[in-house]
């Protein structure tokens, strides 16, 4: 009987340790957002001309959601080899305009 209770206690302690480790593990796996932002900035300094870089930093301040979408897209383009030269301001403008939602024309119909 004593050995059965000891086994149960040991199993319970092991289970609790595993649960604690599972709770702490996802918290430790998240990358530091400041480090990720620094990597993006370094990447953009190398792959955008000066005016395009300034425009992208302005977009970051005005519309962070659009900025992160553009960052992801540019990173994907570079990693797949579709972006092999320095991106100019005009090219970045076209890219940003394509990513913005299309504005619908409001029509008022009178009857």
C-alpha positions in Angstrom: 0.0 0.0 0.0 2.7 2.4 0.9 4.6 1.8 -2.3 1.4 2.5 -4.3 0.9 5.8 -2.6 4.5 6.7 -3.1 4.2 5.9 -6.8 1.1 8.0 -7.1 2.8 11.0 -5.4 5.8 10.7 -7.6 3.6 10.5 -10.7 1.6 13.5 -9.6 4.8 15.5 -9.0 6.2 14.6 -12.4 2.9 15.6 -14.0 3.0 19.0 -12.2 6.6 19.6 -13.3 5.6 18.8 -16.9 2.7 21.2 -16.7 4.8 24.0 -15.3 7.4 23.4 -18.0 4.7 23.5 -20.7 3.4 26.8 -19.3 6.8 28.4 -19.2 8.0 27.0 -22.6 5.9 29.1 -24.9 6.8 32.3 -23.0 10.5 31.6 -23.5 10.2 30.8 -27.3 8.9 34.3 -28.3 11.6 36.4 -30.0 12.4 39.8 -28.6 10.3 42.3 -30.6 13.1 45.0 -30.4 15.6 42.6 -31.8 13.3 41.6 -34.7 12.7 45.3 -35.4 16.4 45.9 -35.5 16.9 43.1 -37.9 14.2 44.5 -40.2 15.8 48.0 -40.1 19.2 46.6 -40.9 17.7 44.6 -43.7 15.9 47.6 -45.1 18.9 49.8 -44.9 20.7 47.4 -47.2 17.8 46.7 -49.7 16.0 50.1 -50.0 17.3 53.4 -51.3 17.3 56.4 -49.0 14.0 57.9 -50.1 12.3 54.5 -50.0 13.6 53.8 -46.5 12.3 57.1 -45.3 8.9 56.4 -46.8 8.8 53.0 -45.1 9.7 54.5 -41.8 6.9 57.1 -42.2 4.5 54.2 -43.0 5.7 52.5 -39.8 4.7 55.5 -37.8 1.3 56.2 -39.6 0.1 52.6 -40.2 2.0 49.9 -38.3 -0.2 47.1 -39.6 0.6 48.0 -43.2 4.3 48.3 -42.3 4.4 44.8 -40.9 2.7 43.4 -44.0 5.2 45.2 -46.3 8.1 44.0 -44.1 6.8 40.4 -44.4 6.3 40.8 -48.2 9.8 42.3 -48.8 11.4 39.6 -46.6 9.6 36.9 -48.6 10.6 38.5 -51.9 14.2 38.7 -50.9 14.3 35.1 -49.6 12.7 33.7 -52.7 15.1 35.7 -55.0 12.4 37.9 -56.5 14.1 41.0 -55.1 17.6 41.1 -56.3 18.3 44.8 -56.5 17.8 47.9 -54.3 14.2 48.9 -54.2 13.5 52.5 -55.3 11.0 54.9 -53.9 8.7 54.6 -56.9 8.7 50.8 -56.7 7.9 51.0 -53.0 5.1 53.4 -53.7 3.6 51.0 -56.2 3.9 48.2 -53.7 2.2 50.2 -51.0 -0.6 51.3 -53.3 -1.3 47.7 -54.2 -1.4 46.7 -50.6 -3.9 49.3 -49.6 -7.6 48.3 -49.7 -9.4 49.5 -52.8 -11.7 52.4 -52.1 -15.2 51.8 -53.3 -17.1 54.6 -55.0 -20.2 55.6 -53.1 -23.2 55.9 -55.4 -26.5 57.4 -54.3 -29.5 56.3 -56.2 -32.6 58.5 -55.8 -36.0 57.1 -56.6 
